[in-house]
Amino acid sequence: MSDVMTRVRVLVCEDDRNLGDEIAAGLRAAGFAVDLARDYADADLKIAVNDYDCLVIDRGLPDGDGLDLVRAHRESGERTPVLILTARDALADRLDGFAQGADDYVIKPFAMDELAARVGALCRRRELPAPTRTVVGDLIVDRPRRRVHRAGVLLTLTPKEFGVLELLAARAGTVVTRAELIECCWDEMAEPASNVVDVVVAQLRRKLGSPPLVETVRGAGFTIAQQP
């Protein structure tokens, strides 16, 4: 996934259990944090309590039309980008989708790579202007290319490792708590009390090499010291 902010959280509302799981897995593999809803009511609740960067909404939900959900949130002032995912391929349906507030419209069946690319493009619409590169000492985090160099050496990081490092580097000199890392880099499937953050940080430390860059602040979280 290219040029996506650290906290890129997507809601997928799809009532077909197998397809919903497949979409969630595909988007997570592309580096997104994904919450999954199975019906209109569940999606409505999740949108009310979470801040999403993109909504992927099926139209034919068991308790309503996903497009009605989009319209209701647009009328309430919600501007989160929306991608309608549906088997309804008539021109009138697509035009109605855009008229009700959808930003993109994908017809089933679809290619997972294309869906991930379209979700990434919609997420970028929400981004505020930000530096494309973060430099902390000999560390360079290149957001658009999703590349990390340390002391001139290109490192190979997983999407999760990149997300954690990007957030720590952007906030160099301050402590980032485990809860903040969970919120920004994981989704609702992560358990805040688990050791998922510690595992990823340990992997990062190993790849970043010496001298150590990521410090643990006992009882608080992690930090990258601001370099002179």
Disulfide bonds with the S-S distance in Angstrom:
none
